Amino acid sequence: MAAWWIQRVFFVAAGVAAGGLMTLAAAVAFSSPQQLSPASARAPAPPDFPLAWVPTLNIVTARDGAPLAYRLYPGQEGRIVVLIHGSTGTSYDVHDEAETLRRAGATVYSLDLRGHGGSGTRNGDVSYVGQLDDDLKDFLQATGLQGPGTHLTLAGFSVGGGFALRIASGPNRDLFDSYLALTPFIPRDTALSPSSGNAWVAIAKPRILALRTLEWLGLPWFQDLVVARYARPCQPDARCSPAYTYRMRMSLHVDGTWPEAAARINRPTTIVALPDDEVSPAHPRARKMATANPQVVIMAVDGVQHFALVQDARGQKVVTDAWRAIAGD
């Protein structure tokens, strides 16, 4: 009788395990982010600057030989900002903000993240989770930006702001003297989007959760699959990266939970939070980060929407004021 019960438990456990594996496999194979209508995203058209206005791309080389592209806006010596663009874009899209910071006195290095613009070799993708962190170290070394008498700020817009917080709270947090996160993407879960109703980005939540499970099991498989699509009407090219793989998305956000990340920040960090942000409503979570760590300061600005922060005069003044305060100018 005992043997019969042991056999029965074994078959039930095997059935549960098989069912779980089938569910996992189905999520990986068939959960794909939907296509969004650009008209529903409530985002303005991408900027269209005359090429004569925008500095040409410079190239340095990452440790794997891939190109890392950036635009240089010369300003005051010793006051340096490394500027990171938002989702789908490139350094071209934040030209206005880079030029505004330059006029305020900063020397700006506006970087194309790998998988965007002139950086990397695959649109919307990296080779492993965390490669963007390594690229940033390689970029600083290649350009020789660190040194005595230099104040170095990492500033990022939107998803770039989330990446700035990733660096500020991660093992490379001592690379910069200060951090500036401009209306950063701060989801409730560091891998997932705010809500299914978000009109700017659609994600494949079942696929992300399945790939995270595989990673937890020590099986980092299928991480080149697309898990996020953005409502930007473009094809993958040097100006646009409309879809992100799992390993790209995970490389843009903090490790662990936001409370854990906030506790690790050890450099002055300013988050420009917009209560009226129509794309990335991170204001309440940003306040919790500030409460958890005195190094984090929240600059809440009413009446400014997401893209206006880097595209209109009032938003740009907010950013330059925040940079001047954090850089000690």
C-alpha positions in Angstrom: 0.0 0.0 0.0 2.8 2.4 0.9 4.5 1.8 -2.4 1.3 2.6 -4.2 1.0 5.9 -2.5 4.6 6.8 -3.2 4.1 5.9 -6.8 0.9 8.0 -7.0 2.7 11.1 -5.4 5.6 10.6 -7.9 3.2 10.6 -10.9 1.3 13.7 -9.6 4.5 15.6 -9.1 5.8 14.6 -12.5 2.5 15.8 -14.0 2.7 19.1 -12.3 6.3 19.6 -13.4 5.4 18.7 -17.0 2.5 21.1 -16.9 4.7 23.8 -15.6 7.3 23.3 -18.2 4.7 23.3 -20.9 3.3 26.6 -19.6 6.8 28.0 -19.4 7.6 26.9 -23.0 4.3 28.3 -24.3 5.0 31.7 -22.7 8.4 31.9 -24.2 7.3 30.8 -27.6 3.9 32.6 -28.1 3.8 35.6 -25.8 4.8 38.5 -28.0 4.3 42.2 -27.4 1.4 43.6 -29.5 1.7 46.3 -32.1 0.6 49.7 -30.8 -1.0 52.5 -32.7 1.2 55.5 -32.9 -1.9 57.7 -32.8 -2.8 56.4 -29.3 0.7 57.1 -27.8 0.0 60.8 -27.3 3.7 61.5 -28.1 4.8 64.3 -30.4 6.6 63.5 -33.7 10.3 62.9 -33.2 12.4 66.0 -33.6 13.7 66.8 -37.0 16.8 69.0 -36.7 18.8 70.1 -39.7 21.9 68.0 -39.8 24.0 71.1 -39.8 22.8 71.8 -36.2 23.8 68.5 -34.8 27.4 67.5 -34.1 28.7 64.6 -36.1 29.0 61.2 -34.5 32.3 60.2 -32.9 33.2 56.6 -32.4 35.1 54.7 -29.6 35.4 51.0 -29.3 33.9 48.8 -26.6 35.8 45.8 -25.2 34.2 43.4 -27.7 35.2 45.6 -30.6 31.7 47.1 -31.2 31.4 50.8 -31.9 30.1 53.2 -29.3 28.9 56.4 -30.9 28.5 59.8 -29.2 28.1 63.5 -30.0 30.2 66.2 -28.3 29.0 69.6 -27.2 32.0 71.5 -25.9 31.4 73.7 -22.9 33.1 74.5 -19.6 36.2 72.5 -18.9 35.7 70.2 -15.9 31.9 70.3 -15.9 31.0 67.2 -17.9 27.6 65.6 -18.5 27.2 62.2 -20.1 23.6 62.3 -21.5 21.5 59.2 -22.3 18.5 59.4 -24.6 15.1 57.8 -24.1 13.5 54.6 -25.4 13.7 54.0 -29.2 15.8 57.1 -29.8 19.4 58.2 -30.1 21.6 61.1 -29.2 20.0 63.0 -32.1 16.7 63.1 -30.3 18.1 64.9 -27.2 20.0 67.5 -29.2 18.0 70.3 -27.8 18.7 69.2 -24.3 22.4 68.7 -25.0 22.7 72.2 -26.5 20.8 73.7 -23.6 23.2 72.1 -21.1 26.1 73.3 -23.2 24.8 76.9 -23.1 24.5 76.5 -19.3 28.2 75.7 -19.1 28.4 71.9 -19.4 30.5 69.9 -21.8 28.1 67.3 -23.0 28.8 63.8 -24.3 25.5 62.6 -25.7 25.8 58.8 -26.1 24.0 56.3 -28.3 23.3 53.3 -26.1 24.3 50.0 -27.7 21.5 48.8 -29.9 20.6 52.4 -30.8 21.9 54.7 -33.5 25.6 54.2 -34.2 26.4 51.9 -31.2 26.5 48.2 -31.2 25.7 45.8 -34.0 22.1 44.7 -33.5 19.2 47.1 -33.3 17.3 47.0 -30.0 19.6 44.3 -28.6 22.7 43.6 -26.5 24.7 40.4 -26.1 24.0 39.9 -22.4 22.2 41.5 -19.4 24.5 44.2 -18.0 26.4 44.9 -21.2 25.3 48.6 -21.2 27.1 49.0 -17.8 30.3 47.6 -19.3 29.9 49.9 -22.3 29.6 52.9 -20.1 32.9 52.0 -18.3 34.6 51.4 -21.7 33.3 54.8 -22.9 34.7 56.7 -19.9 38.0 54.9 -20.3 38.2 55.6 -24.0 37.3 59.3 -23.7 39.4 59.9 -20.6 36.7 61.9 -18.9 37.5 60.9 -15.3 40.2 62.9 -13.5 41.0 65.4 -10.7 39.1 68.7 -10.9 36.3 67.2 -13.0 32.7 66.9 -11.9 31.1 64.1 -13.9 27.3 63.8 -14.1 25.3 61.0 -15.7 22.0 62.4 -16.9 19.3 60.3 -18.6 15.8 61.0 -20.0 12.9 58.6 -19.6 14.3 55.1 -20.0 17.7 56.8 -20.0 16.8 58.2 -16.6 16.0 54.7 -15.4 19.4 53.6 -16.7 21.0 56.5 -14.8 19.4 55.2 -11.6 20.6 51.7 -12.4 24.2 52.9 -12.5 23.7 55.1 -9.5 22.5 52.1 -7.5 24.7 49.4 -8.9 28.3 48.2 -8.6 29.5 51.0 -10.9 27.9 53.8 -8.8 31.3 55.4 -8.1 31.9 56.1 -11.8 30.1 59.5 -11.6 30.1 62.3 -9.1 26.3 62.9 -9.5 23.2 61.6 -11.2 20.3 63.3 -12.9 17.3 61.2 -13.8 14.8 63.2 -16.0 11.3 61.8 -15.6 12.7 58.3 -15.3 10.9 55.2 -16.1 10.3 53.6 -12.7 7.9 50.7 -13.1 6.4 48.9 -10.1 8.3 45.8 -11.1 11.8 46.5 -12.5 11.1 44.4 -15.6 7.5 45.2 -16.4 5.6 48.2 -17.7 3.4 50.4 -15.6 0.1 49.0 -16.8 -1.5 47.3 -19.7 -3.2 50.6 -20.7 0.1 52.4 -21.3 -0.1 53.6 -24.9 3.6 54.1 -25.5 5.0 50.6 -24.8 3.5 47.1 -25.0 5.3 44.3 -23.3 5.0 40.5 -23.3 4.6 40.0 -19.5 4.3 36.2 -19.7 7.4 35.9 -21.8 9.4 38.2 -19.5 8.3 36.2 -16.4 9.1 32.9 -18.1 12.6 34.1 -19.2 13.2 35.4 -15.6 12.3 32.0 -14.3 14.7 30.3 -16.7 17.4 32.8 -15.7 16.7 32.0 -12.0 17.2 28.3 -12.8 20.6 29.1 -14.3 19.4 28.8 -17.9 19.8 32.2 -19.6 18.1 31.0 -22.8 16.1 32.8 -25.5 17.1 36.2 -24.1 17.3 37.6 -27.7 13.5 37.4 -28.0 11.6 40.6 -28.3 9.6 41.5 -25.1 8.8 45.2 -25.7 7.4 47.2 -28.7 7.0 51.0 -28.8 4.4 53.1 -30.5 6.8 54.7 -32.8 6.1 54.4 -36.5 9.5 53.4 -37.8 11.6 50.6 -39.0 14.8 49.5 -37.1 17.5 51.8 -38.4 20.1 54.3 -37.4 17.5 56.7 -36.0 15.1 54.3 -34.4 14.9 51.1 -32.3 11.2 50.3 -32.1 11.5 47.0 -30.2 13.7 45.6 -27.3 14.8 42.1 -26.5 14.7 40.7 -23.0 18.4 41.3 -22.4 18.1 44.9 -23.6 15.2 45.7 -21.4 16.7 44.1 -18.3 20.0 46.0 -19.0 18.1 49.3 -18.7 16.6 48.9 -15.2 17.9 48.5 -11.7 18.8 45.2 -10.2 16.4 44.0 -7.5 13.5 46.1 -6.1 13.4 49.9 -6.1 13.7 50.1 -2.3 16.8 48.0 -2.4 18.2 50.1 -5.3 17.4 53.4 -3.5 19.3 52.3 -0.4 22.5 51.6 -2.4 22.8 55.1 -4.0 25.8 56.9 -2.5 26.2 60.0 -4.8 24.0 63.1 -5.0 21.1 62.1 -7.2 18.3 64.3 -8.5 15.1 62.9 -9.9 13.0 65.4 -12.0 9.5 64.0 -11.5 6.5 65.1 -13.4 3.1 64.6 -11.7 1.4 65.3 -15.1 3.6 62.9 -17.0 1.3 61.1 -19.5 3.8 58.4 -20.5 5.8 57.4 -17.4 3.9 58.3 -14.2 6.8 57.6 -11.7 6.2 60.5 -9.3 4.9 58.5 -6.3 7.6 55.9 -6.6 10.3 58.6 -7.0 9.1 60.1 -3.7 9.5 56.8 -1.9 13.1 56.6 -3.2 13.9 60.0 -1.8 12.3 59.1 1.5 14.6 56.0 1.7 17.9 57.8 1.0 19.0 61.4 1.8 21.2 61.3 -1.2 18.1 61.4 -3.4 16.4 64.7 -4.1 13.1 65.0 -5.9 12.4 68.0 -8.1 8.6 67.8 -8.7 7.5 70.1 -11.6 3.7 70.6 -12.2 2.3 71.4 -15.6 5.1 69.8 -17.7 4.5 66.6 -19.7 6.9 63.9 -20.6 8.5 64.9 -23.9 8.1 68.6 -23.2 10.8 68.2 -20.5 13.5 68.0 -23.2 11.6 69.8 -26.0 10.3 73.1 -24.8 11.9 76.1 -23.1 10.3 75.7 -19.6 11.3 72.0 -19.4 14.8 72.7 -20.5 15.2 75.4 -17.8 14.1 72.8 -15.2 16.8 70.5 -16.4 19.6 73.1 -16.4 18.6 74.3 -13.0 18.7 70.8 -11.7 22.1 70.2 -13.2 23.6 73.4 -11.9 22.4 72.5 -8.4 23.8 69.0 -8.5 27.1 70.0 -10.1 27.7 72.8 -7.6 27.5 75.7 -10.1 
